[in-house]
Amino acid sequence: MAITVSPGSVATLDEVVEAVASWQQEGAPVQVHPGDLGWNTSLGTQHLADELRVWRRDGRLVAIGMADGLIRLALAPEVDEDEEFAARLVDDLSDPARGVLPAGGSVEARYGAALRRVLERRGWTPDESWTPLRRSLAEPVEDVGRRVEMLDAGHAPEQVVLDRVAVHRAAFVGSTFSVERWRAMAASASYRRARCLVAYDDDGHAVAATTVWSAGERRPGLIEPLGAHRDFRGRGHGRAITLAAAAALRELGASSVTVCTPSTNTVAVGAYVAAGFEQLPEVTDFRMPS
């Protein structure tokens, strides 16, 4: 049942992106989103294709896995309660010889009630804990009170791209994000429905940045990633860029904006709550039995 995506196959990657977009449902658990795929294309489509595993049933994609330090899963709604499919999927995850997951590895399986039950029955144990957050976009988002520049695939002023990259590197210690990586991401299938935003303070400094990803109209959108420049923290810039992100996704037709952050990052959780996000119950990854 498991079929590896051919490396470098853009047509296949397009199929995966569109399938994952169609699986996003309002009110469902936050799972792998087209934005997660898009962010990983900053390292190139070959890199993403090498990371992907896909499962088909009767020729239709019903699950994908992305090897991003662990296997991160997205499932079609039609297999949410499918015990037979869940058992087959866990067989693949449990056998290192199948090349899906190394021995002792972990899986992110936030969606799929049957899958989570099978993992628990077979002795998979809780691993890292995550906090999902969601804000409805049914109503307009309040103005952020700051200048915000937006980048899409057809509008990418060089200075704003440079600022986008610089803020990210200043927000995330050890980041290797670059202009070249931004351009690779902007050329991806996922970025057709995405935007990068850069916020500036009154002195013209680039102080915060994010990328927002739509899955299409009336579906949940995603923030991935978001950060404030380390030299300008504690001044409300994080809340401002979060509100700008929500407003941008509303303009793209998203029904809500979602994000998932490690539960240990209480500062980030608090910042999203301050921007009007609802904190949802924690979810954990699953670790393979030893």
C-alpha positions as CSV (number, residue, x, y, z in Angstrom):
1,M,0.0,0.0,0.0
2,A,2.9,2.4,0.7
3,I,4.3,4.1,-2.5
4,T,7.2,6.4,-2.4
5,V,6.9,9.6,-4.3
6,S,9.4,9.8,-7.2
7,P,12.2,12.3,-6.4
8,G,11.9,15.5,-8.3
9,S,8.5,14.7,-9.8
10,V,6.8,18.1,-9.8
11,A,3.6,16.7,-11.2
12,T,3.4,14.2,-8.3
13,L,4.2,17.0,-5.8
14,D,1.4,19.1,-7.2
15,E,-1.0,16.1,-6.8
16,V,0.1,15.7,-3.1
17,V,-0.3,19.4,-2.4
18,E,-3.8,19.5,-3.8
19,A,-4.8,16.4,-2.0
20,V,-3.5,17.7,1.3
21,A,-5.3,21.0,0.7
22,S,-8.6,19.1,0.1
23,W,-8.2,17.3,3.4
24,Q,-8.2,20.4,5.6
25,Q,-11.5,20.7,7.4
26,E,-12.8,23.3,9.8
27,G,-13.1,22.0,13.3
28,A,-10.9,18.9,12.6
29,P,-7.5,18.4,14.4
30,V,-4.6,20.4,13.0
31,Q,-2.7,18.0,10.7
32,V,0.0,18.4,8.0
33,H,-1.0,21.3,5.8
34,P,0.0,22.4,2.3
35,G,2.0,25.1,4.1
36,D,4.1,22.5,5.8
37,L,5.0,21.1,2.4
38,G,5.6,24.5,1.0
39,W,8.0,25.6,3.8
40,N,10.0,22.4,3.2
41,T,10.4,23.2,-0.5
42,S,12.7,26.0,0.5
43,L,15.3,23.2,0.4
44,G,14.2,22.3,-3.1
45,T,11.5,20.1,-4.6
46,Q,13.9,17.2,-4.8
47,H,14.4,17.4,-1.0
48,L,10.7,17.4,-0.4
49,A,10.0,14.6,-2.8
50,D,12.7,12.5,-1.0
51,E,11.0,13.2,2.3
52,L,7.5,12.1,1.2
53,R,5.7,8.8,1.5
54,V,2.2,8.4,0.1
55,W,-0.5,5.8,0.5
56,R,-3.1,5.1,-2.1
57,R,-6.3,3.1,-2.1
58,D,-7.9,2.2,-5.4
59,G,-5.5,4.7,-7.0
60,R,-6.6,7.6,-4.8
61,L,-4.2,9.3,-2.3
62,V,-5.5,8.7,1.2
63,A,-2.5,9.5,3.4
64,I,0.9,11.2,3.1
65,G,3.9,11.2,5.4
66,M,6.7,13.8,5.5
67,A,10.0,12.7,7.0
68,D,10.9,15.9,8.9
69,G,12.9,14.5,11.8
70,L,9.9,12.2,12.4
71,I,7.1,11.2,10.2
72,R,4.4,13.8,10.0
73,L,1.1,12.5,8.7
74,A,-1.9,13.9,6.9
75,L,-5.0,11.7,6.2
76,A,-8.0,12.0,4.0
77,P,-11.3,12.4,6.0
78,E,-12.6,9.1,4.4
79,V,-10.1,7.1,6.4
80,D,-10.6,8.9,9.7
81,E,-12.5,5.9,11.2
82,D,-11.1,3.2,8.9
83,E,-9.6,0.5,11.2
84,E,-8.4,-1.7,8.4
85,F,-6.5,1.2,6.7
86,A,-5.1,2.3,10.1
87,A,-3.8,-1.2,10.8
88,R,-2.1,-1.3,7.3
89,L,-0.6,2.1,7.9
90,V,0.8,1.2,11.3
91,D,2.2,-2.0,9.8
92,D,4.3,0.2,7.5
93,L,5.3,2.6,10.2
94,S,6.3,-0.3,12.6
95,D,8.6,-2.1,10.2
96,P,11.9,-0.2,9.6
97,A,12.7,-2.5,6.6
98,R,9.9,-0.7,4.7
99,G,11.8,2.5,4.8
100,V,9.0,4.6,6.2
101,L,10.3,5.2,9.8
102,P,13.6,4.1,11.4
103,A,13.5,1.9,14.5
104,G,12.6,3.9,17.6
105,G,11.2,6.8,15.5
106,S,8.2,9.0,16.2
107,V,5.1,9.9,14.3
108,E,3.0,13.0,14.3
109,A,-0.6,11.6,14.0
110,R,-3.0,14.3,15.2
111,Y,-5.8,13.4,12.8
112,G,-7.3,9.9,12.3
113,A,-9.2,8.6,15.2
114,A,-8.7,5.0,14.1
115,L,-5.0,5.5,13.5
116,R,-4.5,6.9,17.0
117,R,-6.4,4.0,18.5
118,V,-4.3,1.4,16.7
119,L,-1.1,3.2,17.7
120,E,-2.1,3.1,21.3
121,R,-3.2,-0.6,21.2
122,R,0.1,-1.6,19.7
123,G,2.1,0.0,22.5
124,W,3.2,3.3,20.8
125,T,3.9,5.8,23.7
126,P,3.3,9.5,24.0
127,D,6.2,11.7,22.8
128,E,6.6,15.5,22.3
129,S,3.5,17.5,23.3
130,W,2.1,20.3,21.1
131,T,-0.5,23.0,21.6
132,P,-2.8,23.7,18.6
133,L,-4.3,27.2,18.4
134,R,-7.1,28.5,16.2
135,R,-8.8,31.8,15.4
136,S,-12.0,32.1,13.4
137,L,-11.9,34.5,10.5
138,A,-15.6,34.9,10.2
139,E,-15.2,38.6,11.3
140,P,-12.7,41.2,10.2
141,V,-9.3,41.3,12.0
142,E,-8.4,44.4,13.9
143,D,-5.8,46.7,12.4
144,V,-2.2,46.1,13.4
145,G,-1.2,49.7,13.5
146,R,2.1,49.0,11.8
147,R,3.4,49.1,8.2
148,V,3.3,45.6,6.8
149,E,4.8,44.6,3.4
150,M,3.5,41.5,1.6
151,L,5.3,39.2,-0.7
152,D,3.7,36.8,-3.2
153,A,5.1,34.8,-6.1
154,G,4.4,37.8,-8.5
155,H,5.4,40.6,-6.2
156,A,8.8,40.3,-4.5
157,P,10.7,43.6,-4.1
158,E,14.3,42.7,-3.4
159,Q,14.6,44.7,-0.2
160,V,11.5,43.2,1.3
161,V,12.8,39.7,0.5
162,L,16.1,40.6,2.1
163,D,14.2,41.9,5.2
164,R,12.1,38.7,5.3
165,V,15.2,36.5,5.4
166,A,17.0,38.8,7.9
167,V,14.2,38.8,10.4
168,H,13.8,35.0,10.2
169,R,17.5,34.5,10.8
170,A,17.3,36.9,13.7
171,A,14.3,35.2,15.2
172,F,15.4,31.6,15.0
173,V,18.9,30.8,16.3
174,G,21.0,28.8,13.9
175,S,18.6,29.2,10.9
176,T,20.1,28.8,7.5
177,F,17.2,30.5,5.7
178,S,18.5,32.5,2.7
179,V,17.3,34.5,-0.3
180,E,17.9,31.4,-2.4
181,R,15.8,29.3,-0.1
182,W,13.0,31.9,-0.1
183,R,12.9,31.9,-3.9
184,A,12.8,28.1,-4.0
185,M,9.8,28.2,-1.6
186,A,8.1,31.0,-3.6
187,A,8.3,28.9,-6.7
188,S,6.6,25.9,-5.1
189,A,3.0,24.7,-5.8
190,S,2.0,25.5,-2.2
191,Y,3.1,29.1,-2.4
192,R,0.5,29.9,-5.1
193,R,-1.9,30.4,-2.2
194,A,0.6,31.8,0.3
195,R,2.0,35.2,1.3
196,C,5.0,36.4,3.3
197,L,4.6,39.4,5.5
198,V,7.2,41.7,7.0
199,A,6.3,44.2,9.7
200,Y,8.2,47.5,10.2
201,D,8.4,49.8,13.2
202,D,8.1,53.6,13.1
203,D,11.9,53.9,12.4
204,G,11.7,51.6,9.3
205,H,13.3,48.6,11.0
206,A,12.1,45.2,9.9
207,V,10.9,43.8,13.2
208,A,8.8,40.7,12.6
209,A,7.9,38.3,9.7
210,T,5.8,35.3,8.9
211,T,4.5,33.1,6.0
212,V,0.8,32.3,5.8
213,W,-0.5,29.4,3.7
214,S,-4.1,29.0,2.4
215,A,-5.6,25.6,1.6
216,G,-8.3,27.3,-0.5
217,E,-11.5,29.1,0.3
218,R,-13.5,28.0,3.4
219,R,-10.7,25.9,4.6
220,P,-8.3,26.5,7.6
221,G,-5.1,28.4,6.8
222,L,-1.8,28.0,8.5
223,I,0.9,30.2,9.9
224,E,4.3,28.6,9.4
225,P,6.7,30.1,10.6
226,L,6.4,33.4,12.6
227,G,9.0,35.2,14.5
228,A,10.0,38.6,15.8
229,H,13.6,40.0,15.4
230,R,15.5,39.3,18.6
231,D,16.6,42.9,18.9
232,F,13.0,44.2,18.9
233,R,11.2,41.8,21.2
234,G,8.9,42.9,24.0
235,R,7.3,45.7,22.0
236,G,4.2,44.1,20.6
237,H,5.6,43.2,17.2
238,G,4.8,39.5,17.6
239,R,1.1,40.2,18.2
240,A,1.1,42.7,15.3
241,I,2.5,40.3,12.8
242,T,0.1,37.6,14.0
243,L,-2.9,39.8,13.5
244,A,-1.5,40.8,10.0
245,A,-1.2,37.1,9.2
246,A,-4.8,36.4,10.2
247,A,-6.0,39.4,8.1
248,A,-4.0,38.1,5.1
249,L,-5.5,34.7,5.3
250,R,-9.0,36.1,5.6
251,E,-8.4,38.0,2.4
252,L,-7.3,34.7,0.8
253,G,-10.7,33.2,1.8
254,A,-9.5,31.0,4.7
255,S,-12.2,30.1,7.3
256,S,-9.8,30.2,10.2
257,V,-6.1,30.6,11.0
258,T,-4.3,27.7,12.8
259,V,-0.9,27.2,14.3
260,C,0.7,24.4,16.4
261,T,3.6,25.2,18.7
262,P,5.5,23.0,21.2
263,S,3.7,23.1,24.5
264,T,7.0,23.9,26.2
265,N,7.1,27.2,24.3
266,T,4.8,29.0,26.7
267,V,5.8,32.4,25.4
268,A,4.6,31.6,21.9
269,V,1.4,30.1,23.2
270,G,0.7,33.2,25.3
271,A,1.4,35.5,22.3
272,Y,-1.1,33.7,20.1
273,V,-3.8,33.8,22.8
274,A,-3.1,37.5,23.1
275,A,-3.8,37.8,19.4
276,G,-7.3,36.2,19.8
277,F,-6.4,32.6,19.2
278,E,-8.3,29.8,21.1
279,Q,-5.9,27.4,22.8
280,L,-7.0,23.9,22.0
281,P,-6.2,20.7,24.0
282,E,-2.7,19.5,23.8
283,V,-1.8,16.6,21.4
284,T,1.3,14.4,21.5
285,D,3.4,12.6,19.0
286,F,3.7,8.8,19.2
287,R,7.0,6.9,19.7
288,M,7.6,3.4,18.3
289,P,7.8,0.7,20.9
290,S,11.4,-0.4,21.6
